[in-house]
Amino acid sequence: MLTVFLATFAIFVLVVLGMSLGYIVKRKTLQGSCGGISSLGMEKVCDCPEPCDARKKRIAREAQRQHNRIL
């Protein structure tokens, strides 16, 4: 059982090292292969016509932070 765990862990470490090496060499960020939400024709994550109350509160808090920000 321990050998399976160690082998799996080693494979994950190799994958992470390979991805980081690709980033270091190409200086290109990781990105999805499908193009994300914009490929679905959606302009934002929440495609509701009216945002929910929790989202309205978050938007208001962010606007307040931007307003109170010191340059």
N, C-alpha and C positions, 0 to 999 in steps of 0.2 A: 504494500500500500504506500509506503514511504517513497519507494522508487518511482511510482506513478506520479506522486505529488512533485517530486524533485524534477522529473522529466518535463512535466507540464510547466512548472515554474521556469525552468531553463528555456523552454520554447518561448514563453511570454517575454522573458528578458531579451532574448535574441530579436524578437519582433520589435520591441520598444527600441532597442539599440539600432536596428535597421531603419526605423522611422526617424529617429533622431539624426542618424548619419545622413539620411536623405535631406532632412531640413538644413543641416549644417552645410552640406555641399551646394545645394540649390538655392538656399535662402528663400524658400517658398513655404508658405504656411499650409497646414493640412486642410483639405477641403473635401466635401462629400462628392460622390460620383454622380448623383442624380440632379444636381443643380439647385437643390433646396426648394423652398416654398414658392419662389418666383416662377419656377418651371410649372407649377400647378395653376398659375394664373391668379394666385392670391397676392395681394399687396402687403399683407401683414399676417402675423401668426393667428390672431383672432380675427376672423372674417365676419364678425357680427356687425350689423348696422349700428348698434348702440352698445358701447362698452358697459360691462357690469359695474356694480358699485365699488367692488374692490379695485378694479382697474382705474376707475375715476379717482379714487383716493390716492393711488400710486402716482397717477399723472399730476394731481394737485400737489402732492409732497415733492415730486421732482421739480415742478415749476417753482415752488417756494424755495427749494434749495438753490436753484439757478438764480433766483431773484436776490437771495441773501449772500451769494458767493462774492468773496472779495477778490478783486482782480489783482 
